[in-house]
Amino acid sequence: MLINSKSTAKQGFDDNCKDITRLMYFHQSEGGTDRGRRSEDLEVLNKSAIVLICAVWEAYCEDIVSEAIEHIVTNASSAQILGITIKQKIAKEIKDNPHQLIVCEIADNGWRTFIRERHRKLEEERNLKLNTPKSYFIKDLFDKNLGIPDISEQWYWQKMSSNQAKTKLDEYVTLRGAIAHRGKNAETIKKAQVEDFINHVTKIVEKTDKYVLEYLSSIN
C-alpha cells in the first residue's frame, strides 16, 4: 500500500506522468524547417498531452479507490471499523436487496467478499455510464466506494480554494472533451495550458493521496 508515504496508485501516477514529460520534450526539438508545419505538429502534441493527463488522473482515482478497498478488507479487524457513511450505504443496499439471505452471507468475514463484489459492480456501472473525471464524478466515486462524502474538500492550497480547484479541473476536463469530439476544430491549445493542467492535477493527487492514507491509517 505504501511506497515512501505514498500509495501504489500515486507511484503509478508519477510513472505515467513521465510519459507526459517525454511527450512535451518534443517541444525542444527543432522538428522540420517549415514553421507553419511545426506549429501544427506542436498543436497536436499539446492536445495529446491534455487527453493523456485526463487519462492518468482518472486512472489514479480508480486505482487509489481500489487500493483503499483492498486495504480495508485485508486489514480491518471487523466491519465495525468502517466509517459510518459507508456502513449506512451498505445497510440501505442490504435492506433494498430482494435476496433475503444476504444478511447471512455478510456475517462473520463475509462482509469482506461483499465489499469487494460491491466495488466490482459499481465499477461496471461507471464503465457503462461513460463518465468523465470531473470533480462531481470523482466525488461520487469516493463517496460510494469509501464513504468519503466529498474528497474535493481536500483540494486546497495557497491561493487555491477547494471551489477554485474543482472549477479549474472541470474546465480542463471539458477541454479534453472538446478535443476528443471536435479534433482538429477544437480550440488552440498552448504548451502553457498543458503545464498548468499537469501541475494542477499533480497537486490534487497529492492532496487526495495524503487524505486517503490518513483515512486508512485508522483502520486496523
N, C-alpha and C positions, 0 to 999 in steps of 0.2 A: 504493500500500500504506500509506504513512504520511501522516497528517494531524496535524502538530504532535505527533509522537511517539506517535500512537495509530493503530490500524488503521482502515481504512474501516468495518469491522464495528462497531468501538467508536463511531465517529461516527454510524452508523446507530442503534445502541442509544441514544445520547444523544438523538438526534432523536425516537425512538419514546417515550422517557421523557417528552417534552414532552406527549404525548397523555395520559399518566397524570396529569401535573401539571394539565392542563386539566380532566380528569375530576374530580380531587379539589377543584378550585376551586369546584365547585358546593356544596361543604360550607359555603362562605362565604355562599352565597345564602340569603335568608330562606325561599325556597320558598313553601309555602302557609301558611295560618293554622291548619290542622288539625295539631296537634303529633303525633298518632299517625300521621297520613298522612306527615308529613315524616320521621319516624323510619324508616318503612318505605321511603321513597324513598332515604334515605341508605344504608340497608342494601343496597339494590340497587346503589348506586354502589360501595360497599365491595367487594361480591362481584365486580362487573365489573372493578374495579381489580386484584384478586387474579388473576383469569383473564388479564387483559391483561399483567400483569407476567410471568407464566409464559410467555406467548407471545413477548414481546420478549427474554426470557432465552434461550429455545430458539432463536429466530431468530439471536441474536448468536452462539451456539455454532456453529450450522451455517454462518453467514456467515464467521466467522473461520477455520474449518477449510477451507472452500472457497478463501478468500483466501490462506491459507498454502500450500495445494497449488499454486495458480496461481503464487505467488511462487517456489516451489521449481522447478517445471518450466520457468519462464521464466528464472530467474537461476542455477540450479545449472550449473556447468561440465560436470559429468558425474554419472552415477548414483552414483559413488563417494562423493560428498559427503553422500549420505543417511545418516541415523543408522543404527546397527547394528540397532536394534529393527525399524525399518520394512523394512530390507533382509532381515532374517530372515523377516518375514511374507510379503514378496513372493516370496522364494525358495521358501518352502513352497507358496505358491499355484501357482507355476510347476511345481513338482515334482508337485503333485496334478492339474495340468491335463492332460486327455486329448489335447489338441491338441499334438502333438509339435513343431510348428514355432514354438511360442510363444517359444522362446528366440531364434530368428532375428528374430522380429518386434520384440523389445525391444532388439536390438543397436543400436549407434551411438546415434542420438537417438530410437529407437523407444520407449525407456523413458518418455519424456515423455507420449506418447499413452497408453501402458499405464497410467500412474498416474492420468491424467485419467479414463480409462474405468473404472478400478478404483473411483475415488471415486464416479462416477456410479452404478455398480452397488450399492455399499454404501449410497448414499443411497436407492435404490429399495427395498432390503431394510428400511431403517429405516422408510420410509413404510408398508410392508406390516405391520410389527410393531406399529404404533401405540404407540410408546414415549412415555414422559413424561420431561421434563427433570430427572429426579432425578440425584443425584451419580453413581450407578453407570452410568447411561446416558451421561452426559457423559464420564465416564472412558473408557468403551468407544469413544465417538466419536473422541476424540483419540488413543487407543491404536491403533485400527485404521487410521486415516487418516494420522496424522502420526508414529506410533511414539513418542508421549509416553506412557509407561506409566501415569502417574496424575497428571493435571493438577490434581486436587483437593488434592494435597500442597502446592500453591502458595497455597491458600486459608487463609491465617492472617494475623492482625494482632494488635495489642494487645488482650489479654483475649479472644481468639478463636483457638482451636486449629483445625487442619485438620478434625479429627473433629467438633468443635462446629459448624463452618461447614457441613459436609456434613449433619449431623443437622438443623440448622435449615432448610437449603434443602429437604431431603426432607420435612420436616413441612409446610412451606408448599405444596409441590407436591402433597402428599397432600390438603391443604385445598382446593386448586384442583379436585382430582378429586371431592371431596365436593360442591363447589358445582355442578360440571358434571353429576353424576349424580343428586343429590338436589334441586337447585334451591332452591326456597323452604324446603324442610325441612332444608337444611344448617344447621350451627350459626351463631349470630350472629357477624358479622364487624364489628370495630370499626375506626375510622379509624386508630387507633394501630397495629393489625396491618398495615394497608396501608403505612403509613410505615416500619414496621420491615422489612417484606419488601423494599420497593424499595431501602432503604438497604443491606440485606444483599446483595441481588443486584448492586447497583452496585459494592460493594466486591469481590465475587467477580469481576466483569467486569474491574475494574481490575487485579486480580492476574493474571487469565488473560491479558489483553492484554499486560501487561508481560513475562510469561514467554514467550509465543509470539513476540513481536517480538525478544526476546533470542535465542531459539532460531533464528529465521530470519536474524539478523544474521551468523551464522557460515556461511551458505550463499551461495556465490558461484562 
